[in-house]
Amino acid sequence: MIRSVMVMNTQGKPRLAKFYDFQTVEKQQELIRSVFGVLCSRAENISNFLDAASIFGPDSSLVYKHYATLYFVLVFDSSENELAMLDLIQVFVETLDKCFKNVCELDIVFNYSKIHTILDEMIFGGQVLETSSTELVKAVEEISRLESASNSINLVPKSVSGWRNR
Amino acid sequence: MASTTSSIMDTLFQRTLEDLIKGLRLQLIGESAFISKALEEIRREIKSTDPHTKSNALQKLSYLSSLHHFDMSWAAFHVVEVMSSSRFSHKKIGYHAASLSFSDSTPVLLLITNQLRKDLTNPNNEFEVSLALECLSRIATTDLCRDLTPEIFTLLSSTKIFVRKKAIALVLRVFEKYPDAVKVCFKRLVENLDSTDPHIVSAVVGVFCELTSNDPKSYLPLAPEFYRILVDSKNNWVLIKMLKIFAKLVLLEPRLSKRVVEPVCEHMRRTGAKSLMFECVRTVVSSLSEHEQAVKLAVVKIRELLLDDDPNLKYLGLNALSIVAPKHLWAVLENKEVVIKWLSDEDPNIKRESLRLVMAMVSENNVVEICRVLVNYALKSDPEFCNEILGSVLSTCSRNLYEIVNDFDWYVSLLGEMSRILHCQQGDEIENQLIDISMRVRDVRPELVRVGRDLLIDPALLSNHFLYRILSAAAWVSGEYVEFSRNPFELIEALLQPRTNLLPPSIRAIYIQSAFKVLIFCLHSYLLQRESTASSYPDTLALSELASKREMPEGSDLATFKAPSHSEQDEVFNPRVSNQSSEELSVGNGGDRTINHGQTSTPVTSENIFTYEAVVNQLNLIELALGPLTGSHDVEILERVRNLLCFIELIKGEILESLVQKEENLNSAEMKSSKIIKLMSDAFSEELGPVSVSAQERVPIPEGLVLKENLNDLEMICGDIQLPSSISFSLVSTHYEEGVGASLPDLQSKEELEPPSEATSLLAEHRKRHGLYYLTSEKNDIVANDYPPANDPKLQDDQNNDTEDLVKLTEQLLVSKKRPNQAKPRPVVVKLDGDFVPVSAKRPGPKDDSLSGAVQEVLLGNDTRTSTSRSNPSDKSSSKRKGKEKLITDPSSELNENLGDAEKLDHENPSSRRSKHRTHGKERRHKSPGKIREEREENGQKEKKKSSHRHARHKTRQRADVPLNVVSETPVIPDFLL
């Protein structure tokens, strides 16, 4: 089971944080900080695993990947395969790339809601449900269409409809 | 009206999330100021009646909560409001906020049940259903699960894959929170395993993987279904999960492994995906390690991983190797040069793994060399890894009471060497081991004192605070075993050197106490020596007195035999040494006598150092060094300084006088001071032995002793003074008072003292039993000289190529099983019954009994059905299942031949088993659901009773029991798989 997904930039600013068990905001902040503390001290071109037991408790592993200015981090327990998790990060980044056409950190900064949609389609309650980026893009686009449809109908006559109801 | 206007204003000029992010990035007024302003806006906007404004505000709040860590639990009610909006975009924001911020204790959870039910059953919009499912997967509580189980059950067979896979994944949380849902949903969940859609299968397998990892036993009956997927599936994700499941199941049911091992190996050979290949390897090495062929194949694959350029694969290869190491060390040895090469890898993960593997290769034949090279390696690595190396050397060598250490002299000097490494932070561990060894291993004490002295006299070490604990151990050892010291005066000087004021008070107190012990030893030696020169008889008295005190009748013989004949100083002035030797004599054979004696007294140099001037010098030195400390603020120091100074005060006069009277034939033994000295010396010379952890418990508490009340009083009186907890009590005799005070802070767990006779008798017993293995001490001496010194100067210059060195030595040592010149006998290591903390491999029981119970109940039902249908071949409903059975039965029949009698017997009378099941099933049907649970519990209890009974039975009877066992243990496994 996946416990947490994090994306943070090389300065340690979180860009996406998802925890599949409830964590208080203080605890979240602490976890992100300690993960970054270890990540930033690691050299390039070395293995992508970290000893996560000291941060997340026993039976937890952590893999990360470094893309441009961002770290993608996955925390999981022994029911997941480490290499499969690395692949999953790859799938996530590929999907982002397809959704945003050459994704960069700014896309992630400004598309908070969409990033979460993508992630939620991929990982559901800590379990991996979709690993094909094509399928993911399809689902995400459909959801976005639905979202904007439900918004656009009401955007202009919003106040009008409010009056009408009165 | 005003509120409407503000609401409209809010709506028209509200910042969107994008505006908020832009503002944050611009940072015109600083981040925290900006955010607090934004939060203020949000608090206002979120109360708006306009759903758009409200949801917008909630979205901003979610953002701030998620990425800037601001609490949003206060907005829980607004979250519920937004969730219930009819617009998809609002609903989505609401659900996202809920899954972000709700916990089990959020009060408004009670309000959302109906909303969730409505969304879950929405027939038109699968994405709304999906939103609700997603949210539930994070926030579902027991109540929610109970109330929504029917809806989730319906969704489990939804035609929309998009929804069904999420419903399946949600079942995991539902089962965890509300085990009774198993009764409803389990069957449908299992049916989904047969689905043709890969998404569905992947989701179900994922759920079962999680369920199995918590409680494997309950899912054994599903093994046939899993097996089919393992063989048929082409999806790597699914296969990985399947391997995870079987890795757990195989451990419970060994017969399963014979079936599984072939497909696993097949996948391992065939697959191109590294992740699947690694998972196969891991499954084999962790769960199928008794299958020689499979392990061999896995090791080949591990080697592939190890030689890959990708550091991740290297790391995982090492990881797999360390799993395989305990059972198949050959696999590590085969790859040793690769493993050792990566001890110097730049990647800390890889370094650490290879260190662990190198330590796994350590045995008593190569421990000296491996440790030597590792310590040299530690010298040049970064502080963190240096300490990891030292830590693993320490823990490996001390494992199981220094099991692999044969040569304690070497090990003790290694400890000394390790303490001197610049980055060494293992002070506590080294301290413990030094003291532990000093008490357990009698033969190593001379070397220990030497190592301790080297550490104590080096003033540079006093500036490294990581070493303080080691120094305290060194000080204690030098005080306690001062009789082995070459130059006790040097020790006193070292213990009182000016830089000791850098030490923390507790350790300084130990220094002072040790100095006290050394001084007593010196004075006593001085007196004895003087007496022996003065006349020939008083020391006979003294020695026989000492000896008889230790209940050694031979001791007095020895003393009388020795005293007149030996006039050399070194024999006589050292009563404790001779005493020691007499002790050994008493247990050894008479032939050793003189040799033994000669050997033990060598530590003290032959020239006479206990001169009058030296003694007086020492007394002056101590007075000078400790005088200022009488004003110390630390109780421990103050106490010990006072003791020492008062003692000197007592005896100094007479010692000085004695010089004047020297020429007269005085009766010095009756001098007051010499009596005191003798008394003190006796007190200190009693040996401290290791004590079993449980020793304290065995001492009965005397009647009428009330400890607690007094202690409470004490706390009231001196509540703020920090008392070292162990000092106050646990004294065996008053003689010990001084020694105990100093040593206890070090000993901690060894709070009580043991009469020395126990260790001695142990030694005697050992010698009696294994006399064959005791070499004569003369030989011993020679061999010791042969032994390469641990800190060979040669090593200093080949530090750079120690990797190759290690490779070489492993080649030599790991292959050849026995060292040719392993002539040195292992000294006796005193062991106590309390030392072995039994490593109880207590398997963590299933986390959720009710869940496993529920699952077993459902599956047991399944099984009953299967077996009844088997006995009734014309039953059409089970035809599909039957077909499957047949498919698998064929290979299993030949397999059965290989199985033990147990299984054969089982197959010979299947009717009894079947009938048992049938009656079981019948009983079931008559009972009300409430009773079923009771019955199951009863069964469980029966099973427990049986198993405990079984264990108690004798081995010979076990065979007869086996068929019964198979039935009772695994009533749920269909035999066609086995």
Chai-1 contact restraints between the chains, C-beta under 6 A:
chainA,res_idxA,chainB,res_idxB,connection_type,confidence,min_distance_angstrom,max_distance_angstrom,comment,restraint_id
A,M1,B,E210,contact,1.0,0.0,6.0,A-B,restraint_1
A,P14,B,L67,contact,1.0,0.0,6.0,A-B,restraint_2
A,A17,B,S66,contact,1.0,0.0,6.0,A-B,restraint_3
A,F22,B,S103,contact,1.0,0.0,6.0,A-B,restraint_4
A,V25,B,H69,contact,1.0,0.0,6.0,A-B,restraint_5
A,V25,B,D71,contact,1.0,0.0,6.0,A-B,restraint_6
A,Q29,B,H69,contact,1.0,0.0,6.0,A-B,restraint_7
A,I46,B,P311,contact,1.0,0.0,6.0,A-B,restraint_8
A,I46,B,D347,contact,1.0,0.0,6.0,A-B,restraint_9
A,S47,B,P311,contact,1.0,0.0,6.0,A-B,restraint_10
A,S47,B,N312,contact,1.0,0.0,6.0,A-B,restraint_11
A,S47,B,Y315,contact,1.0,0.0,6.0,A-B,restraint_12
A,S47,B,D347,contact,1.0,0.0,6.0,A-B,restraint_13
A,S47,B,N349,contact,1.0,0.0,6.0,A-B,restraint_14
A,N48,B,N312,contact,1.0,0.0,6.0,A-B,restraint_15
A,F49,B,Y315,contact,1.0,0.0,6.0,A-B,restraint_16
A,F49,B,N349,contact,1.0,0.0,6.0,A-B,restraint_17
A,S79,B,C209,contact,1.0,0.0,6.0,A-B,restraint_18
A,S79,B,E210,contact,1.0,0.0,6.0,A-B,restraint_19
A,S79,B,S213,contact,1.0,0.0,6.0,A-B,restraint_20
A,S79,B,K244,contact,1.0,0.0,6.0,A-B,restraint_21
A,N81,B,I240,contact,1.0,0.0,6.0,A-B,restraint_22
A,N81,B,S275,contact,1.0,0.0,6.0,A-B,restraint_23
A,N81,B,E279,contact,1.0,0.0,6.0,A-B,restraint_24
A,L83,B,K274,contact,1.0,0.0,6.0,A-B,restraint_25
A,L83,B,S275,contact,1.0,0.0,6.0,A-B,restraint_26
A,L83,B,F278,contact,1.0,0.0,6.0,A-B,restraint_27
A,A84,B,I240,contact,1.0,0.0,6.0,A-B,restraint_28
A,A84,B,S275,contact,1.0,0.0,6.0,A-B,restraint_29
A,F110,B,I21,contact,1.0,0.0,6.0,A-B,restraint_30
A,Y112,B,Y63,contact,1.0,0.0,6.0,A-B,restraint_31
A,D120,B,E134,contact,1.0,0.0,6.0,A-B,restraint_32
A,F124,B,S137,contact,1.0,0.0,6.0,A-B,restraint_33
A,F124,B,K166,contact,1.0,0.0,6.0,A-B,restraint_34
A,F124,B,A169,contact,1.0,0.0,6.0,A-B,restraint_35
A,G125,B,S137,contact,1.0,0.0,6.0,A-B,restraint_36
A,G125,B,A169,contact,1.0,0.0,6.0,A-B,restraint_37
A,Q127,B,A169,contact,1.0,0.0,6.0,A-B,restraint_38
A,Q127,B,G206,contact,1.0,0.0,6.0,A-B,restraint_39
A,L129,B,K165,contact,1.0,0.0,6.0,A-B,restraint_40
A,L129,B,A203,contact,1.0,0.0,6.0,A-B,restraint_41
A,I143,B,F127,contact,1.0,0.0,6.0,A-B,restraint_42
A,L146,B,F88,contact,1.0,0.0,6.0,A-B,restraint_43
A,L146,B,F127,contact,1.0,0.0,6.0,A-B,restraint_44
A,E147,B,S89,contact,1.0,0.0,6.0,A-B,restraint_45
A,S150,B,R87,contact,1.0,0.0,6.0,A-B,restraint_46
A,S150,B,F88,contact,1.0,0.0,6.0,A-B,restraint_47
A,S150,B,S89,contact,1.0,0.0,6.0,A-B,restraint_48
A,N151,B,S89,contact,1.0,0.0,6.0,A-B,restraint_49
A,K158,B,H52,contact,1.0,0.0,6.0,A-B,restraint_50
